[in-house]
Amino acid sequence: MKESPPLRRPWTVRRLALSVGWRPGFRPRTGVAAPDACSWRPSMQTLCLFIACMGAAWSADEPAETAPEPFRLVPASGRYHLVWRADARIKGARLLVPHAFLPSRALLATASGLFMTDDAGQQWRPLAGGTPDKVGIAVCAAFAPNETDRFYIATAGKGVWATTDGGQTFVQVGSAAKGMASDRVEALHVYPYDPRFRTLLALHGDAAPGLSRTIDGGTTWQVLAPDYHAKAILFNRAEDQRNRMVYLSAAKKDRPDVYSLWASPTLGDIWTEVAADVLAVDGAVSTRSKGGAYWATELGGILSLAREGASVERLGPRNANRWVSIGITGGATPNQDVIFAYEPTRLGLVISEDGFRTGSSQNQGLFVGTFVREGAHVRANANGTVFYAVINQALYTGRLAGSKCQILEVLTQPPMLNVSSTDYLNVMKDVYEAIREFPKTRQAGVDAAKLTAFIRERKKDFPHRPVQIVARVRVDGGKPEKVTGDLSPLGCSKTAELFDDGQHGDGAAEDGLYGVTALLSLRDYHQHRREGPLPSNGPVDFRVTAQWGEGLSDTRTGILGVFRRVQGFTYWDEWGCELLDAEGEVEGKIVADQKPRQGKHCIRLTVGTQKWRAPWTHHYSRSDLSGYHALVFWVRTDDGAQTDLSVGLRSNPDEALPAYTSSVDVVKERLVEGGGLSAEWRRVVVPLERFYREKSAFEPSAFGGVVFGGPAGPARTYFIDDIRFVAEPAELEEIRQ
């Protein structure tokens, strides 16, 4: 891990520089002389503007003349009024992890093993495969967001384990023997930027420096940041790759007792210290809004990081320095964050619905005292209706205070959907082709009617996915007059009515279960995404409201996990890309007279007798290869002679220090179908795991180019066409022809 100089506002200067034309890390195209370090000569007007902006930006770091409004502690009221109960059945509680999309599911680790609940803590069932003699005592865990029964645990001395059957059996997928920095793990995460969720990150705290990562579910591991002891990590959930940010609580190896907060766009990029000498013990980041990251610290209070780490603000009461836990759950309105944090000695659990400007203590039945063991934490279920606390090895469950007019829970079936855009795009392709041919018609009136009918019939082929929505309503105070759901985030009605008649997936009639079937159209989902903040992989919140007489009502959040299937994409075909940072005697051009495999163009690489390397890149373009299976391209030579050819990957061309993977010799490793290169087109399939066998600074989420190369030898010409990346092995057969 490289360390940049500590700046209080590290990103502001960069953005100001960009605004006046300076571009860090810019590299000119091959064949153009690179400017020297002093060749940029702005006008006097531009220079004065830049200096003025710099001064304004840095002066913003100085204390404001008017102090911000202090935090106010307010009485518990409204939506959040919790009543806590200690669970006497649970002994030796160590860890509790709720599922991100299943409000009723949570995993509990105790000294005697693992337990699971599927009814929000009413009952806990032991997991047969999770006993200490088999896997050790779990100290951290992470659910795979896109599967109901897959999750991972890590222990204090036996590495990382995975289950795909809900905890009945476990398989060890990570250990020091497999390449991890240590068998002792302090934090475990499923990397949220991997759309297939096969990338795991293990932090080892004081046990060992380095951040252990696997991108293939545990088959191979690499150690990143070998000079830092990492204790906690957060990822902002920005949809745009350019706005993604990773925050790390870590100490340098040569100063292991001094922890700070660091920020970086990727795991393998330059890290910047954004808050020095701060021990952050727990963190949370929103999956719903565009809010920043929040950290609970030992002596620095609650810190809020925004604008990619450029803004660091302390929140909460000034006289409360030690916070041991922090979390975020959904609020009463779409995209609202509810922040909750635990201060053990005096305030207890504080819940805030306004960014921790105000908050209320929710401690009825919850332990608050001077002596709290390390590892105490509070968590909320997916929709914020049930809270759990593990304090001094006891489990506490907090529920909303009872009311006779109340929605108890909102459930969806299925709880998550895997959405593919292929069917949608196929329909739209047919529609666009029909519209494009319409101007050629000679009977506009007749053909217009035919076109309209064709479009209407073709759009019926859009796939629809039924989703059952059920609300369990407390009826001992009387039946509600109406129960409705705002299902617009799912592309459905804003006022869909739920019924308790036994005919809408709601169980028996008059049993307090109100249901409706929402027909989720892939077309509506795509259209909604253009307007709303839905993530590619994440929760979609909707609201259900029950109304009684005399103005009484209650609203609860329902959650549907929506995941886009990872699908292959064409990196180069016909146009785009350029040769950048080439080495040796090599010339690359897009040509139209060399019998391309398909289309009208292919790439021609003419090489000399020296060792050569030819990065073929989309300039200023950045793609994410996390979770992809293989690189596929077609190649032939001018003379058909057997020769060597290597291929690798490189990072985004905009990076000042681009990173490269190791090269794979496609001939020696027998990756050319047909046995070797030829004067005829032959397909090459390179599993991406081949590129990651050797440690490098390359980050799959920052892919920026395919690198062809070869050793010294006779001069010859290569032709390349149809460069693709596939997500699943099944796609290879589909693109064979």
N, C-alpha and C positions, 0 to 999 in steps of 0.2 A: 504494500500500500504506500503510495506516495503522499507526502504531507505538504500542503501549501502553507505559505505564511499565514499566521492567524490574523484575520481581519474581522472587525466588528460588523461590517456590512459587505461581505465578500462578493455578492452578486450585483450590487448596485453599480459599482464601477464598471464591471463588464458590460452591463446593459447600456450604460451611458456611452461607453466606447463604441458599442455596436451602433448606437443611434447616430454617431457622426462618421461612420464609415470604416472604423477599424475593426478587423475581423481576426480574432486570435486563432492561431493554428491554420490560417489559410495557406493552401499550397496551390501554386499555379498548375495549369495543365502541362502535360508532358510536351517538351519541345519549346516551352516559353521560358525565357530566362527569369529566374527567381529574383525578386527585389532584395536588396540588402536591408539590414536592420533599420537603416535610417532613411529609406526611400519614400516613406509616406510623408508628404508635405501638405498638411491642410492649409486652407486659407486662414488669414488672420481672424476673419469673422467666425469661422468654425472653431478655431482654437480658443477664442475668447468665450464662445458659447460652451465649449467643453469644460473649460476651467470654472466657469460660473456654475454649471450644473454639478461639477465635482464638489465645489464648495458647499452648495446647497445640500447635496446628498450627505456629505460628512457632517455638516452642522446639524442634520436631523438626528444624529446620534447623541447630541448633547442633551442634557436634561431640559425638559420643557419648563417654561416659567410657571405654567399652571399645572399643578399635580393632578394626576388622573383621579377620578372619583373612587374612593376606597370601597373595598368589598363590604357588602352589607349582608348580615345573617338575618333571614326572615323566617317567620313561623311556617311550619309545614302546612300546606293547604293545596287545594286543587287536585291535579292529577296524581301527584306523588305524596302519599302518606303511608309509609311502610310500617308494618308490624312484624318484628323478628321473633323467631323461635329457634332455640337450640335443638338440634336433632340428637336425642339421647341414644339413638341406635348406632350412630357412627362414632368410632373411636380412632384416634390417631390420624385425623384428616391432614393431608399434606397439600393437595392440589385439587382445584376444580376448574374445568374448562367447559363452557357452554358451546353448543353447536351454533355456527354462524347463521343458519337458515331454518333450523328446527327449534322453535321456541320451547318445546317440551323436553328436549334432549340435552343431557349434560353428562360429562365424564368426571368421576371422582376417584382420586388416588389416596389410599390410606396405607398405614404401616402393614396391613394384612392383605392388600391387593387392590384391584381395580373394581369399581362399581359403575353402573350405568342407570340413568333414569330416563324414561320416556313419558313421564307424566309430571314434569316440573318438580321433582323432589318428593312426591308423595310416596313413592316406592323406589328402593335402590336394589338392583339385582347384581350379584357378583359375576364377574367375567372369568370364566374357567381358565382362560389362557393367561390371565394377568396376575398370577400369584408371585410373590417375591422370589421364591425358589426357582421360578422359570425365567423371569425377565428382570428381576431386581425391583427396587422400590422406585416408582416413577416420580420424577421431580419436575417434568414439564411434558406437555402433550400438545398435539395440533391435529384438528380434523382436516381431511381433504374436503374442500368446500363443495366439490361437484359430485361426491358420492356419499350416500347415507351411512355406509358401514365401513368405510376406510378411515383409519386414523393412525397416528404415529405417537409413540411415547419415547422418552429418553430417561435414562437412569443416571444415578450418581457414579456408576462404575461398570455398567454393562452395555454402553453404547445406545444405539437407536434401534427401535423395533417397530414393525408395521403389522397391521391386521386388515384384512379385507372382509371379514365375516363378523364385524361388530365386537371383536374381542374374544371370540372363542379360541382362536389360535393366533400366535404371533410368530413372525420371522425376523431375525436380526438382519437389518439392512445397513447398519453403520457401526464401525468400530475402528479403533486405532490400527488394527491389522488390515483393514480395508482402505486406510488412507486418511482417516480423521485425525485431527490434532490430538485428541485425547478420548478415552472412553468415558470421562466425566463430562456431562453436558449440563449447562445451566439454563439454556433457553433453546427452544426448537420452533422453527417456523416453516410453513409451506409457502414458498416464494409466490407472492400474488401476481407477479408479472408473467409467470409461466402459464399459458392458457390451458395446458393439460395438467398442471399442478403435480408435475413429477420432480420439481426442483425443491430440495430441502436444504435448510440452513441450520447449522448447529453452532451455538456459541458456548464457549468453555470457561468464561470468567477467569478467575485466578488460577484454575487448574492448568491452563496452557494458553499461550498466545495463538491467535489465528482464528479465522472463521471458516468452518468446514462446510463445503458445499457439494451436493450431488445433483446432477441434472438428469439422471436416468433412474430415479427412484431408489438409489442406493447401490447400484452395481459398481460404480466408481465414485471416488471422492477426491476433491482437491482442497487444499488449505489456502485461503485468501488472507490478506492482511496479517502476515506472519509476525509483524512487529507490534501488534496491539492485542491486549487482553479485552475481549468484547463481552459485555455483560447483558446488553439489551439492544434491540434493533427495531426500527419502525419504517414503514413504507407508506408514503402518501399514495392515494389511490387515483392519481391523475390519469384520465383517459388518454390524453396526448402524451406520447413518449417523451417529448421535449420538456414536459413539465414534471416528469417523475423525479422523485427525490428519496434518498435513503438516509435515515438518521441513525447514528450509532452512539451508544454509550460505551466508551472504551478508555483504557489507560495504555500509554506507551510502555513497551517492554522494559525500557531503561528507567521508567518511573512508574512502577506498578501500583503505587498507592495513590496516584493522582489521576482521577477520572475526569473526562470532559465529554462534551457532546460534539459530534462531527457530522458533516453533511456531504453527500456526493450524489451526482445523477445516476451512477451505476455502482455496482459492487467493486468493479475493477478500475474505476476512474480516480482522479485526484480527490482527496478528502480535505475538507476545510474545517478547522476548529471554529464552532459557532458559539460555544459557551464553555469557558475554561473553568477548571477546578470545580466541577459539579458532578456529584454522584447521583445519576438518575437510576432508580431502581425499578420503575414500571412506567409503561407508556401506552398511549392509545391514539388512534387516528381514525377519522370518520370514514365510513364507506358510503355515506349518503350525500354529504354536502361537500363543498370545496374548502372546508376548514382545514387548518393546519394540524400539526402534531402537538400532543400534550404529554408532558413528562412529570411524574412524581419524583421528587428528589429528597435526599436525606436531610439536607440543611438549607436548601435553596428555595423551598416552597414549591409551587406548581409553575412550570415554565410552559409557555406557548410559543411554538416555532411556526412562522408563516413566511411566505414569499421565498420558498426554497432555502430557508435558514437565514435570510437577510434580516428578519425581524424576530427578536427574542424578547418576550414580555413575561413578567412575573404576574401571576394571577392569585386570587384568594387573599385571605387575611394576612397582613404583614407580620403579625405576631405568631403565625403558625408556619414553622419552617420544615418540620419533619412529616412528610406524606409518604406512606408506604405502598399505596395502591391507587390506580386511576383507571377509569374505563369510560366508554361512550356507548350509548344505545340510542334508538330512534325515539323521536319526540311525538307530540300530538299532531303535528302537521308534517307534510312531506318535506324531506331534506332538512329537518330540524335535528340538531344534536342535543342530547341530554348528557351532560358530563357529571360523573360521580367520582368522588375521591375520598380516601379514608385516612384521617389523621388520628392516631390511636389514643393519644393522651387526654384530649379535651373535647374536640369537635366531633369525633367519630365520623360517620358517613355523612358527607355533604353532597347534596344533589342540586345541580344548577341547570336551568333551561335557557340561560342567556349568556353563555360563554364565560361562566364563573365571575360575572359582575355581582350577582347576588346568588344566594343559595340557602338551603334549609338543612338542618341536621335531622337525620332519620335514624334515631338510635333506640327506639322503643323495643327493648328486649335484646339489643346488641351490646356486646362487650366493649367498653371504653375504659382504659386504665393505663397506668404507667408502664406496666410490664407486658410487653407484647413480643412474642418470639419473631425472629427473622422469618420472612416468607409469608407473613399475613397478607391476604389479598381479598378483594371484593369483586365479584363479577355479576353481570346481568344477562338474562336470556336474550334471545334475538330481538324480541319486540318490547323489552323493558317492562314486562309485567311481573317478573319474578327475579329477585336478587339472591345471590349466595355469598356467604363470607366464610373464609377459613381463617380462624384466629386461634392461636394457642392450641392447635391440633383439634379444635372443635368446629363443627359445621353448623352454621346458622342459615336459615332460609327466611327471606323477607318477602312478604306479599302485601299487595295493596290493601289498605284498611277496608273492612267489609262494608258493603252498601247493598240495600235491597234492590237498587236499580244499577245493575252492573253487567258488563260483558266480561266473562271470565277468561275466555281465550278465543283466538281466531286461528283456524287451521286451514291448510291447503293440501289438496291431494291431486296429483303428486306434489311433493314439497319443492321439487326443482325440475327444470326443463333443460334439455340440451337442444339448442336451436341450430339448424344448419341453414345457410343462406343459398345453398345450391338450387333448391326447388324454386325459391323466389326469383333468383337470377335467371333461371331457365324460362320461367313464364314471361318475365319482363323482356328477355331477349326476343322471344317470339312476337311479343306485342310491338316492340320497337321496329323489328324487321317488317312487319305488316304495315306500319305507319310509313316507313321509309319507301316502300314500294307504291304507296297510294298516289303520289304525284304522277306516276306513269300511266294512270288509268285513263281510259277514253270515255267512260260512262260514270262520271263523278257521282251523280245521284244514286244510281244503283249500287256502285261499289262502296259508297259511303255507308249505306245501310248494311252491306255485307261486312265491312270493316268493324262497324259498331257491334254487330252481333258476334263477330269473331272475338273481339276484345272482351265482351261480356262473358262469353263461354270460357275463354282461356283463363280469365281471372277466377273462375270457379275452381280452378285447379290449385289455387294457393292452398297450402296445407293449413289445417286448423287443428289446434290442440286443446281438448277440453280440460279445464281446471276446475275442480270442485272446491268451493269455498264454504266453510262451515263456521258459524259463530255459536259458542256456548254461552247462553244468557241466563243470568240468575233471575228466576221468576217467582220466588217466594214472596216478593213484594208486589206481584202483579205482572201480567204479561205486558210487554211493550206494545205500543200501538203500531209501530213500524220499525223494521230493521232494514237498513239500506247500506250499500257499499259503493264507495267511489272507486271504481275499477278502471278509471281512465289511464292510470300508469300501465295497465295491461293492454291498452288499446280497446277497452270495452266501455260500457256506459258509466257515467258519473253518478247515476242514481239507480243502480241495479237493486231490486228488492229481493231480500232473503225471506224464505218461507219455512214455517214449522208445521208442515203438513205430511211429512213422510214421503214426499214425492220428488224431493230435490236433493237427494243425497244427505238428508238431515236426520237420518235415523227414523224413529217412530214419530207419529204425529203427537203434538202437544208434549214433547219431552224437553223443551228448552233449547233444542238444537235447531238453528236456522241456517238454511243452505241455499245455494244457487250454483248453477254450472255456467262458468264463463268460457266462451269459445274464443280462444286466443288465436288470432290470425297472424301469420308471419308477416303479411303485408302491413297490417296495422302496427305491428311491433317495429318494423323498419321505418314507417312513417313517423311514429312517435319518437323514435331515437333522434330524428333530425331536430326535434324541438326540445326534448327533455334531457335530463342528466343521467339517463340510464347507463350503467357501466357495461363493458363487454362481458365481464364475468362478475356477477355480484347480486346483491339483493334488490328486488323491486318491491317497494313498500306500497301498500294500499290501505285505505281506511274503511272500517265498518262502524256504523253509528246506530244505536238503539234509542228510540224515543218513547218516553212514557208521557203521561198527562202532566199538566201543571208545569210544563217547560223542563222537565227532568230528561236528561240524556246522558249517554256515555259513549265514548269513541275509543276504539282499540285499533292497533296496527296489525295487519296481516303481512306476511312475507312470502314471496315466491323467488326462489333462486333461479336465475336465468343465465345459462352459459352457452356461449357460441362454440360450436365444434371447431376445432382447429382444422383448417383446410389448406391444401397446397396452393401455391401461387407461382406464377411465372415471373422470374426475375428478369430475363431478357428474351425478347422475341421481336424481331424486325427492327426496333428502334430503341433509343435510350442507351445509357451507359457511355463510358469513355475510358480510355487508358490513362491511368494516373500513377505517378511514382514508379514508372517502369525502370528496370535494371537490366544491364546487358544490351546486346544488340537485338532489339525487338521493335517491331512496328505493328500497330493494331488499327484496323479499319473495318467499317461496316460496308460490305460489298454486295452487289446485286447480280454479278455475272459469274458466280462460282457454284451454281447448282445447289442452292440451299436445301436443307432437308425438308422444310416446309416454308410457306410464305415466299417472299421475294428477296430476302436479305439473310446474310449470315455474317459472322465475325471472321476476319482473316488475320491471323498472327504470323508474321514473317520474322523468323529468328536467324541470328548469325551463328557463329561457331563458339561463342562464349556462353557461360552459364547465364540464364536469363530468368526474369520474373516479370509478369504482366498482370497487375491488379486491374480488373475490369469493374468499374464502380458506377453507381448512380451518385453523381456529385450532390452534396447537401441532402441526401436521402438516407433515412435510417429505418431499418426493419428489425423486427424482433423474431429471432429464431428459437426462442425458448419453447421446448416441447415438440419441435419438428423432428422428423425421422431421418430424412436423407436429402442429399443434393443429387440432382439428375441433370445430365446434359448429353448432347450428341457431338461426336467429334470424328474427323477424318483427316488424313494427311494428303499432301499433293502427290507424293510418290508411292504411298502405300507401304513404305519401309517400316519395319518394326523399330520403334524408338521409345524413349521414356517420356512420360508426361506426368507432372505433379499438379495438384490442386490444393488450395487452402482457402481460408476465409480471413477477412480483415475487418477492422472496425470502421466506423463512420469517417469519411474523408475530412470532416470539419474538425476532428480532434487534433490537437497540437502534436500529440505523440500517438499516432495510430498503432493499434495492437494487431498482431497477426497470430493465427493458430499455427500449429505445426503442419507441414505439407504432407500430403498423402500421394504416394506414387501409384497411380491407378493401374499401371501395367504390371508392376511387380506384385502388387497386392491383389491382382486378378479381379479388378472391378470393372473391366471392359467386357461387355457381353460379346462373345464371339472369340475371345482369347487374346486379343491385342489390337493395336491400331491398324487401320487399313485405309485404302483409297475410297472405300465405301463408308457411309455413315454407320457408326456404331454407338450404342447407348452406354453411358457410364453411370453407375449408381454408387454413391459414396455415403454410407451411413454417417450421420453427423458425429456419432461417438468417436469415429476414427480421428477427427480433428482435435478432440479434447483429451487424447491420451497423455499428452505432455502438458505440464503446467504452463500457462501463459496469461498475459493480462487481458486477453480477448474476452469480451462479455457478450453472450448470445443476444442480449436485448439491444445491443448497439451495433448490429451487423451493418456493414456498409460496402461490401464488395467481395467478389470471387477472384482469387489469385491463381493464375496459371503460371507454370514454370517448368524448367527442364535443365539438365546438366549441359556441360560443354560437349559439342559434337558437330556433326555435319550440319550445314545450314539447310533449313527446310521450312515449309509452310504448313500451319495447322488451320483447320476450319472448325469453328464452334457454332452450335445453334441450339436454340430451345433450352435455355438454362432455367431449371425449376427447383423448387423445394416442395417436398411432399410431407404430409403430416402422419400418414398411416401407410404401412406396407401394402395394403390393398390398393392404394392409388397407383402403385407402380404398374400393375397390369392394365389399368385404365388408360395410361398414357404411353403404352408400349407402341401403339400404332400412330 
